[in-house]
Every structure is written in C-alpha cells, then in structure tokens.
C-alpha cells in the first residue's frame, strides 16, 4: 500500500518517518500554521504502529544500576525507592506523551488525506507538517544525542580529575563535585523536557558516577600504597643517611667503620618496621619492595649539589652488602639471594643492587653541561666570586663608615642564606656569617697617624716585592681599626693591576728581554772573555760547557727571583707605554746585573777546581773571622723563593745529602739567626719577623721530604753559627743553660715558623696545580707525575684531590713506599684512557673513599699532605706532593688489585698527556717547574 506521498508503510515506529530530501540539521519543532515551514518528518499510519519498549528497558537498567550499588541502609533504600519511582513516573509520562502524539498523528493523517482528496494539496502539506509526532521525535533525538555527549565529556573529566577527587575523603562531598560538573554539562540542553532528560541523560550520568567511584577508589588505594612505599623508602634511606653522617665525621676510624658496616641491617629493620609492622604487609611483599628501592640507593635523595649522596662514599657497595648478609626470610633463605617475582633473568637482590649502582653511575657520567654542572660550578667558585666582589667594594669604599660596612655585610649574608643551594658544601649558615664578619670586619677604633703611616709603608714594601694579599698577621692587627679598609685597598689595587692581562703579558716580555741581556752581560765579564783567549782544545771546551751551564742556571734564578718584582713595578706604573716598559726594564737591569751571582757566575755556579757545577744555586756571601764570628748576607729580593725552586731537585728524597749540605752552608742570614736565637732563649717568639718566617718556609720547600723540620734547621744553623768556624771546626762551646733554654722553647718557635705569612692566608683560595720536575719522573723506575695542590703562596697545602676519572675504587689503604694510596678503575672511556684502565694516587695524608665505592670525575678522593709538617705526608716523597700513575688494562683483564701490576703502566709521555687532559682542567691555575 502506498500513501498519497508515495511512502511505503513500515512496521517500526522509528521507521514511519521518511528522511527529508536534503537534510541539513536535526528536525526542529513545527511553527504556528500562519508561518508554515519545511521540517522534515514522516507520516504515521495507525495500522503500522507498535509499542516502543525502550523506556521500560531504560527503567530496568536504572533499577539494576541502583541495585548494584549495594546500599542496605533502610533510609538509603527508601531514598533510592523514591528515586526509582520518580524516574519511572517520568518514563511512563514520556510513554504517555508518545502514545498521545501517535493518536494525534493518526487523526492528522486522516485530515491530511481528506484535504488532498478535496483538491487542497497545499493545505494537506501544511497539515502534515504540523504532525504532533514530529515535535516528539525532535526532542527524543536531541535528548539521546545530548546524553551521549554529556557522558563522553563527564567520563573524560572524571578520568583527568581522579587524582584530585581521590584526595576528597568524604563520599558525599566527592559526589556533589561530580554532580556539579554534570549540571554544568547539562546547561546547553535546558530546553529539553524533563521526561526526556530523565529517560535519556540521567541514567548515563548515573552510570558514569558509578564508574567514577570505582576509579577513585582504585586511585585512593594506589595513593595510599605509594605513600606507604615512600615512607618505607625514606625510613630506610634516612637510617643510612644518619650512619653515613657519623661515618663521614671521622672517615676510616674503627668507630665509623663499625657504624657503617651495621648500616645495612639497621636500615633493613627500620624499613620492615614501617612496611610490615605498621601497615600490615607480608614479609615477602617487603622483600619484593626492596628490589625497587635499593637500586637507587646510591644516588642523591637528600638534595645534594651533584646528584650523588654520601652513601656511595662513606658506606660503599661492599659495606652495605655486608650489613645485609645473614638476614634471612621465613624460609631460611638469605634476602640477598632472593629472586624477584616474574624476573625471567632470575637476578638476585645482590645483583640487582650492584646493577642499580652501575646504572646510576652511567647516568651520572652522561650528565655533561646544564643546570647541575652550572650549580656545581657556582658552588666551586662561590668564595672566589665573593672575594673578587668584596675587593671591588673595598676599592670603591676605601674609607667606609661603620654603618656602610654593616649594611654591606648584612646584604651579603642575607643573599647567601636565601640561596643555600649555591653555597660550597663545607659552608653552613653559621660559617657564612663568620666568613663575611672576617672579610668585612667592624670599624671600632681609629688608628693613630704614625701607626697608619707605618702600615702603609709596610704594605707598599710587600706589594713592591710581589705580594698582593694582605698577610694574615697584618689583617689581624688592623681588624677593628679604620685603617683596615684603606690598607686593603692598597693590596686589592695591586692584585687587580698586577694580574691584568696587559701587565702579565708585558711582564713576560720584560723577563724574556732581561734574561737575554743577562746572558750578554755574563759573556762580557772578565771570566768569559778570558775563555776566548784560551787555545782550542778539550780544556776550553769543558770550561765553555761549565759557563753555558752557569748562564742557564743564572737565567732561571733571575726569572724566579725577579718575576714578582717585575709584575709589581709594571702594575704600579700606570699606562704601559713602550718608554715606560723600557724604563722599568733598564732600572731592574742596572739594580740586579752587578750582583755577584749574576756578574761572577764562576764563583757561584760551578767549582773551578773540580770543574763540576755546584749542586745548588748560590745563596749569598758567608764570611767568618775569629774576632767577630760569622757575617751572613743574602743579596736577594725574594727571601729565597727562587733558590728553593731551583734547589729542591737536588735535595728531593735524599735526607743524607740535605743534612750534609746544611752542615757546611747557611740558609739563614745573620739577622734571621739572631731573631730565632732570641726567641729560643727567651720564649718571646714575636722577635721572629715575617721575613724570617717566609724564608724558613722557602727553605722547607727546597728540602722536601728529607725529614727536616723548620725548628730543627733553625737549631742546627744557630749551633753552627755560635760554635764553628769556616772549616766547620768547633771553636767555642755552647753554654749549657743556652742549650736548655733552646730545648724548652723549641715547640713555641716551631709553631711560629709554621704559620703561613705574606699572603698565604689561613683558608684555601683559588687552588693552584703545580707539576713537579716538568712532568718527568726520572728519579724513579716508575712512569708517573708528581704534583702539588697548593694555596696562597704555595707554602701550605692540605687540600683535597678530585678524581681525574669516573670509576670504581679497587684499592684504598696504606702501602709501603706509596703511603696512603687509592686506585680508581675507569668505568668510561676518556681522553688518554679507556674503560678498565686504572689510576693510582699515592702519598696522600688522608683517603676519602673506601674500596668498592663508585666515584665520578671531580669527586674528592684524597687529602694532600703539608710541606711544613712531614708527619702529614705518607710513604717516601716530598711532603705535600702527590703521585699520579696511569696503568693500562691488560687484554685478559685485571687479576686482583693493583699490587705488582706496574708492568702495565703507561709510558711517561702518556702519563704527562693524561695529567694535562684530565687533571689540569679541574684547576683554574696551573704551573710546572723543576
């Protein structure tokens, strides 16, 4: 049967309406008759209508949904019943509306047919478009689509908000938040009839809320589990941190070793008390948790600057493992031998920990530049930068008021404590305050004009000799006085001017010019001219060789001795025009070239009788007479600094040779001997001047590790000065009471002579790396590099040595000859070395790492000794120096530790290249010398 519009009747209500010919959007409600419009739609036929059961199915779903919630409280059941009844009534109302719409649609069909038969097709069409079922179908479709859209958006929001919602403990409050979001999403559909909303939208929202509760419950469970795991991990790690701190306070002591060895067991018990005893997990679950938390044990968990923590240095992998040994589970299996569930490789806990350490080490090694390195660099340079900026402030404020000093000091302290992450590791908030109190002291008193003038004169004298830092004693005397900042400015200005690039370059050129002119000067002297008159032959050739050797030694001594003075004069000269530079050059030449050590080299640098060079450079003039005794003068400008540099090679590691030379030569002038003698006999050490103390420190630098001490040398020199003649014969006895007094006051004098002076400072400044013997190691059968890590004017050491490679510590203990020794096996390739190569560091005063620890390049591994205190050096070698040696990994790998493996040492050139490429870059200043 076909309608008048050519539409075949269908058996389904939803199919009773044919689609418009060109649909653009969902059908809209019909407008009043006076404004007919085309809306799409279908004609309805009564005989083809069938009841739509979808509403009943929806109601059933709602009932099932509510039933699944499992709420058994009577009051809640009543509320739920009311809810179901309400939704049921709304659904039934929707069905009634649908039935009424169908009935009206049937009548509309008859009216439309009647109008068509009456020949009124336009009215028939208009009547058809006012079919009541069109409106019903429009809202029904819109509600269905709206339900789907709201469900999708609400589900997505719940998923994203689950972590936040899980923190809301009150279920009612949480449900209200979700309901509020659903209402927001329903606002665009406010025109929908309530029956459509109840049947098409609300059931979907209820379903989403049900899923949300399940998701949130899961989120809460996971969050609680994470919190419990984190608390367990922190308890475990904090116990280790506590023990690492104790161990670090006294590394290597029996107490710290014992405390560290027990750390693993203590940390295990602490973690177990939290995870098992407190939260009720099974012991096996705790053991499985260890597989996750222990591999990250040796990376920084406490906010350190370099990504690593103290555990790797102080507890080490082996000591930590030792602490876990013997701990067993209920099945009597050691926990270190347990296997993680589901691990196809069946790795034990022991292996998992080791692999975690290696993995973190590799990750750390891959960190090149960036934020971590930037912060580490700022920490390393903090004191240098502060000192520089304080110098600049003092230069701009030579006569500050007490309030200005106070304001500047407080500003710096506040800035430092507000950025604790940029402070050096050894500085706390208290030490920051002490640091700035020392650098910017209060002004409490005014210094008299006479004393102020004396300090200015003393400071200028030191500056002229090349000293650019205020001596510690001078600073101590001036602290609290107004003159402190004025005198500081003198040294600061000198430091800036003498170390400027222009002055440094000009000083180098001036020294080259002077040493060249010195050679011409020596060749113009009578002895050199007399050689030219000798007939050619072996005798003339030998004497020329001796003279050439003497010229080279004189040039070296001149450069060492006059270098600081050249920089001082250039730095104070102002504008360095060619005329000014030449004037300074000529003045120094006139002052120095006529000194005997530079004009009569034949009397100082070789023995004309034996025809051999003298072992050490000359010091000055010594004369003795029966009436007046000894008269010792040293015509030099640097208090023996150049002599010490040039002589140390002769005395190096040779105590017998040093003592024999001292028994026949003086290293202290008559003035210095008089000062020390007074101190030894009266106990008044203030009689020992800074010049004498500085000279003694230079002497100690020359004698190296010969076992001699400053006070011992002074006592020997005094006894020879008082009792012997120029042939070393005893001409008078030392009074008994004098000897007793000297012994009584020896310790006081020793302390006075050991205090650093003339700019050495009392704390490390910008460290200097000084390579000995020009990179040679010819005095020994080993290929190696000897060097010093120095501070101040290089007469006090005791500084930390950073590791030149990243790797594992395979040896860390005392060895005869090498003393305190540490050996690092590289875990990566680098410039001049490969993975598996080993680096030995010997003669340390103290070792900072233990065997099996993993270190990164730059980590401190040892403390150097102190030249002024031979007891602070270990093994056989010059006090304060360190011995570095590179050994290549054999093809079949290493067998055991490094002992007796010297056959694998790299050649001397490779040792030198390794040092230059890997050690030198870690220091901002570098020198090498004889």
HELIX and SHEET records of a PDB file:
HELIX    1   1 UNK A   13  UNK A   15  5                                   3    
HELIX    2   2 UNK A   33  UNK A   35  5                                   3    
HELIX    3   3 UNK A   46  UNK A   48  5                                   3    
HELIX    4   4 UNK A   54  UNK A   68  1                                  15    
HELIX    5   5 UNK A   74  UNK A  117  1                                  44    
HELIX    6   6 UNK A  121  UNK A  129  1                                   9    
HELIX    7   7 UNK A  132  UNK A  165  1                                  34    
HELIX    8   8 UNK A  171  UNK A  186  1                                  16    
HELIX    9   9 UNK A  187  UNK A  189  5                                   3    
HELIX   10  10 UNK A  194  UNK A  200  1                                   7    
HELIX   11  11 UNK A  202  UNK A  249  1                                  48    
HELIX   12  12 UNK A  254  UNK A  261  1                                   8    
HELIX   13  13 UNK A  263  UNK A  272  1                                  10    
HELIX   14  14 UNK A  273  UNK A  278  3                                   6    
HELIX   15  15 UNK A  283  UNK A  293  1                                  11    
HELIX   16  16 UNK A  294  UNK A  296  5                                   3    
HELIX   17  17 UNK A  310  UNK A  314  1                                   5    
HELIX   18  18 UNK A  316  UNK A  324  1                                   9    
HELIX   19  19 UNK A  335  UNK A  337  5                                   3    
HELIX   20  20 UNK A  349  UNK A  365  1                                  17    
HELIX   21  21 UNK A  371  UNK A  380  1                                  10    
HELIX   22  22 UNK A  382  UNK A  396  1                                  15    
HELIX   23  23 UNK A  402  UNK A  417  1                                  16    
HELIX   24  24 UNK A  420  UNK A  422  5                                   3    
HELIX   25  25 UNK A  429  UNK A  439  1                                  11    
HELIX   26  26 UNK A  449  UNK A  464  1                                  16    
HELIX   27  27 UNK A  472  UNK A  478  1                                   7    
HELIX   28  28 UNK A  483  UNK A  498  1                                  16    
HELIX   29  29 UNK A  501  UNK A  523  1                                  23    
HELIX   30  30 UNK A  526  UNK A  532  1                                   7    
HELIX   31  31 UNK A  538  UNK A  571  1                                  34    
HELIX   32  32 UNK A  578  UNK A  592  1                                  15    
HELIX   33  33 UNK A  596  UNK A  599  1                                   4    
HELIX   34  34 UNK A  601  UNK A  603  5                                   3    
HELIX   35  35 UNK A  641  UNK A  651  1                                  11    
HELIX   36  36 UNK A  655  UNK A  664  1                                  10    
HELIX   37  37 UNK A  670  UNK A  682  1                                  13    
HELIX   38  38 UNK A  685  UNK A  687  5                                   3    
HELIX   39  39 UNK A  690  UNK A  703  1                                  14    
HELIX   40  40 UNK A  710  UNK A  723  1                                  14    
HELIX   41  41 UNK A  736  UNK A  744  1                                   9    
HELIX   42  42 UNK A  746  UNK A  754  1                                   9    
HELIX   43  43 UNK A  772  UNK A  775  5                                   4    
HELIX   44  44 UNK A  870  UNK A  872  5                                   3    
HELIX   45  45 UNK A  902  UNK A  904  5                                   3    
HELIX   46  46 UNK A  908  UNK A  914  1                                   7    
HELIX   47  47 UNK A  915  UNK A  919  3                                   5    
HELIX   48  48 UNK A  920  UNK A  922  5                                   3    
SHEET    1   A 2 UNK A 606  UNK A 607  0                                        
SHEET    2   A 2 UNK A 612  UNK A 613 -1                                        
SHEET    1   B 2 UNK A 621  UNK A 625  0                                        
SHEET    2   B 2 UNK A 629  UNK A 633 -1                                        
SHEET    1   C 8 UNK A 854  UNK A 855  0                                        
SHEET    2   C 8 UNK A 807  UNK A 815 -1                                        
SHEET    3   C 8 UNK A 819  UNK A 826 -1                                        
SHEET    4   C 8 UNK A 838  UNK A 844 -1                                        
SHEET    5   C 8 UNK A 882  UNK A 887 -1                                        
SHEET    6   C 8 UNK A 785  UNK A 790 -1                                        
SHEET    7   C 8 UNK A 768  UNK A 771 -1                                        
SHEET    8   C 8 UNK A 925  UNK A 928  1                                        
SHEET    1   D 3 UNK A 800  UNK A 802  0                                        
SHEET    2   D 3 UNK A 860  UNK A 863 -1                                        
SHEET    3   D 3 UNK A 846  UNK A 847 -1                                        
END                                                                             
